[in-house]
Amino acid sequence: MLGYSMTPRLQTEGLVRHLGGRNVVDGISLSVPAGQVTCLLGPSGCGKSTTLRIIAGVDRQDAGTVRLNGEIVADARTHVPPEARGVGLMFQDFALFPHLSVARNIGFGLPRDAVSAARIAELLTRIDLVGYDDKHPHELSGGEQQRVALARALAPRPKIMLMDEPFSGLDNRLRDEIRDATLSVLKEEGTAVLLVTHEPDEAMRMADEIALMRDGRIVQQAAPYNIYNAPIDREAAAFFSDINVLSGEVYGALTDTPFGQFLAPGLPDGTAVDIVFRPQHVRIDFDRAGKGPSPTPAEGAPARGTVLRARFMGKESLVEFLMDDATSRVTATVPAVFLPKPGTVMWLSIRRDRCFVFP
């Protein structure tokens, strides 16, 4: 984000929205500078869309402050109407005017002059729809309609863009292409973006920063790499991918598992803990006359398991094991095709630096 001021374009402090006897938004504080994409990520009903609606001005908070470009637009005494906030909006429904051409949809609300015409032509080039000026929405694919909606939102040169699940209506095969094209245009414009989604893959693909929401609150906020590799709790880890969970109890700051002992510092004896790790961090070795690989500092002690089933998923194989303790189940992913028969005995090791211990 070189060349952009890190002064927040969008800032919220302690937003609260009370509905139905509970806080659906509960103390949300965010800061989004120019050129950054921040993603509000969470399951349906966690309060992310309500937060965006408050920032847009179409809903009112019960407490807290919204600042746009350094100016207060919403607090206990102020409520600037949505049309005066100067933000771009994109929603699931592209909401294009069916009776207007592509060019007039993009230019809707702009003065009909040479400057606006040049801006429309510039945006048509950026969204790769040169020559589509006179087409109407019904003549466009879903992806093309989405790009027109993006261009229309960007036409007035908003410094802030609010996006609520804008790609959810697109075909899966188109979605990645449209996301990448959208991100490229937004970065070129230097726009501060707040994107709402329930899809972890979308957040990982588009965001510079992810704010993970649960029950109206932000439970973790970090760059995609950090939030994926250092989740705050078991639920956060599970939101981004499948996980394996080994349960145990702490004794002497250690927890026994089929894979040996794990450190659990600071937890009192008798505390129940979960050892969490992802399937891609499990290494599989063949059984050699009842013996497996030797323990290593990086992977600890191997454990023996029996294949329950194996499935090829297209890019990788998913293999499920029942461990020798007869209670623990572990799933491993293997690149390409790997389909051992049920009942095959194998040895599993897990990367200790990719394991998380959660009370």
N, C-alpha and C positions, 0 to 999 in steps of 0.2 A: 504494500500500500504506500510505496514511496510517492512523495509529491502531494499527499493529502494531510491536512491538519488532523491531529488526533483528538481535537476538541469534539466532544460528542455532538453529532447532528440530532440524535434522538436520545432522550434520557428520561427514565421514569424512576420515581422514588416512592417506595412503600405503597404501591397501588393495592387497594382493597375493593372488592365488589361482593356485596352480600345479597344472595338470592336463595329463596326456598329454605331459610333457616340455617344457612351455612355460608362460609366465605368461599365462593367459587374462584376468586382471585384473592390471594392472601399474602400481601406484603411483597409484591413483585418490584424489584429494582433492576433496571437494565441501562446499559450505555452502549450506543452504536455510533462509531465515528464514520466519517466519509470513506467510501470505498470498501467498507466491511459488510459482509453478510453474516448476520446473527440469526440463528435458527432457534425458534421456540419449538421444542420437540417433546411429545408426550402422548399418552393414550387419549382416546376420545373422552371428553368430560373432565379433563384435568385443568381447564381454565385458559388454555392458550389462545383460543379464538376470541374469548371475552376480553382478554388482555389487549389483543390487536384492535378490537372494536373500540375499546376505551381510548387507545392512542389515536385512532382515526377520528374519534369524536362522535361516533354513532351510538355509543353507550357512555354512561357516566359512572365514574368511580364513587365509592362512598368515602374513601380516604386516599391520600397520596397526591403526587404531582406528576404532570407530564410536561416536559420541555422539548420543543422542537426548534432546532437552530438557535439554541440558547435562550429562547423566549418561553415563558410559562403560557401554555395553552389550556391547562386544566389543573385546578387545585380547589380548595374549599370555597374560593370566591370567584374563580374564573372558569368560563367554559366557552372557548372559541369554537364556533360551529365548524362542522367538517369541511365545508366548501372554502373556508378561510384559512385552513391549516397548511395548504400548499404541499400536500403529500400525494404521491401516486398510489393507486389502489389496484390490486389484482386479486380476483376471487376464483373459486372453482368454476362458476358460470362466467364465461368470457364477456357476456352482456354486450355483444356488438349490436349496433343498430341494423336490422336486416334490410332496411330500405336505403341505406347509405352505402356508397362505394367504399373500398378499402381506404383510399386516400381521404375521403371525407370522414370516415370513422376515426382515422388517426388524427386528423385535424379538428375533430369536434371540440368546440370551446375555444379554439385559437382564432385570432383575427384572420380574415380572409385577405391576406396580402402576400407580397413576394417573400417576406421573411418566413412566414408560415409554410409557404409552398416549398421553400428550400429545406426547411426542417423536415417536412414530410418526405421529401425525396431522400434526404440523408438517412432517415430511419428506415425507409423501404430498402435502401442499400444494406444497412446494418442487419436487418432481419432476413435478408436474402429473398426479398419479394419484389425486386425490380420488374416492372411491367405489369404488376397486379393492380395498379392504381384504380382502374375502372371496374374491377371485379367486385361482386357482392358476396357477403358472408356465406350464402348457401352454395357458392361455387368453390369454396375452400375446404380443405381437409381440416380435421381437428387440430393438428399441429400448426397449420397455417393460420387458423383462427386465433390460436393462442399467441402466435407471434404478432399478429395485428393488435391484439389486446395489450401486449407488452409495449408495442410502439405507441399506442394511444396513451398509455399511462406515462410514458417517458416524454411525450411530445412537449408538454409545458416546462420541461427540464426541472422536475422536482428534485430536491436534494435528498428526499427520503422516500423510499418505496416500501409499502406494506403489502405482503403477499400471503393470502390464506389458502393453502392447499391448491395452488394454481395449476398443478400438473395431474391432479387426481383423475380427471376425466379423459386422459389420453391413453391410447393403446400402449401396452408395455414396451413394444418394440420402438415406438416413437419417443417414449418418455425421456430416455437418457440423452438422445440427440437434442431434444427441445430444451432440456435442463441445461446442457452445455452451451447451447446457443444463447439462452437467456442470461446465463452467468457471464458470458463473454461481453454481451451488450451492457449489462449493469456495471461491470468493472470498467469498461471504456468510458461510461458516463460518470464514474466516480460517485455513484449513488450509495447512500447508507441504506441497507436493506434489512428489514425484519421479516423473516419467512416463517410461517406456521406450517407444521407438518406432523403427521403421526408416523411417518416412515423413516426409520433410522438410516436406510440406504440413501435417501434423498438428503437428509441432513449431513451425512458424511461426505456426500458428493459435492454439495454446494456451499456449506458453511465455513466461514473462518472461525466462528465460535458457536458452540452449541449450549443452549440453556435447557437442561432437562427438567421438565415439570412433572409434578405429581400432586394430586389433591390441592391444586391452587397455588402451590409453592414451587420455587426453583430449588431442586435438591442438589444439583451440581451444575457448574458452569465452567467450561474449558474449551480449548481447541479440540477438534475431532480426535486427533491422535491420543491426546491425554485423557479425554473422557472415556475412550474405548479401552485404553490400556491401564487406566487407574480408576476403575469405577468406585463410587462411594459406598455401594452396598450391593447385595445379591440382586435386588430388583433392577438396579441400574445395569449391571452386567448382563442380565437376562433380556433387557430391552433391546440390546444391540445384536444379540446372536443367541444360538442355542448354547446351553452350558451344561456341564457335569457338576454334580454336587455330591460331596462326601461329607457325612455328618459325624461329629465326634464330640468329645468332652475334653476340657482342658485339665491337665494335671501337671503341676510343675512347669507351667508355661509351655507345655507341649501337648499335641493332640496326636493320638495314634490313628493310622489309617492303613488300608492294604498296601499303600505306597510308602510306608514308613512314617516317621514322625514329622510333624510340621510345627514350626514355632508359632506361639500365640502369646506374645509378650503383653504384659499389662492386664491380662484377664485372670480373674480369680479361679481357683480350682473348682471344678464342677460346672463351669460355664459351657453351655452348648454352643458349638460353632459349626459353620459350614465352610468346607474347603471347596472353592469354586474355580473351575478351569474350563476352557473352551475346547471343543472337539478337535480343532486344528492343532492344538498343542499337545496332543497325545501321539507318542511314537510307538509303532507296532514292531515286535520282533517275533521270529518263529521259535517254537519250543524245540530244544535240543536235548532229547532224552530226559525231560523233566527239569532242565536247566534253562535259565534265561540269561540276559546280559548282566554284567557286573554293575553294581551301583556307581554312580558318578556324582560329583558335587552339583552339576548342572541339572540332573534329572532325578537325583535321589535313588531310592530303591525301586526296582521294577516289581510289578505284581502280575500274577497269572490270572487269566480270564478265559472264558469259553465263548466262542462266537454264538450269538443268538440268531442274528440275521445280518445280511449285507445287501445293500441296494446301490445301484449306480444312478447318480442324480444328474448326469449330463456332463458336468465339469469335474466332478469328484465322486468318490464312493463313500457311503456312510455305513460304518460297521458298528454293530451294537454287541456289547460283551456283558456277561454275568461274571463277576469276579469270584475268586475262590472262597470268599467269606459268605457267599450265597445270598448276600443282601445288597451289595453295592452293584449298580449298573453303570457302565461307562460307554460313551459313544465316541468314536474316533472318525475323523474325515481323512481320506487319502486321495491325493491327486490322481486323476485318470481312473482306470478300471482296476479295482481290487475287490474280488468277491469270494472270500474264503467260505467254505461250506459250514453250515450250522454244526456245532459240536467240535469244531477245530479249536485246539488249545493254543493260545498265543500269550506273549508277554507284552505288557504295556508299561511305558514310562511317560512321565509328564514333566514338562519344563517348569522347574521350581520358580523361575522368574516370571512366569505367566499364571501363577496360582494366587488366589486371594483368600484370605481368612477373614470371615465375617461372623461376629457374634449374633 
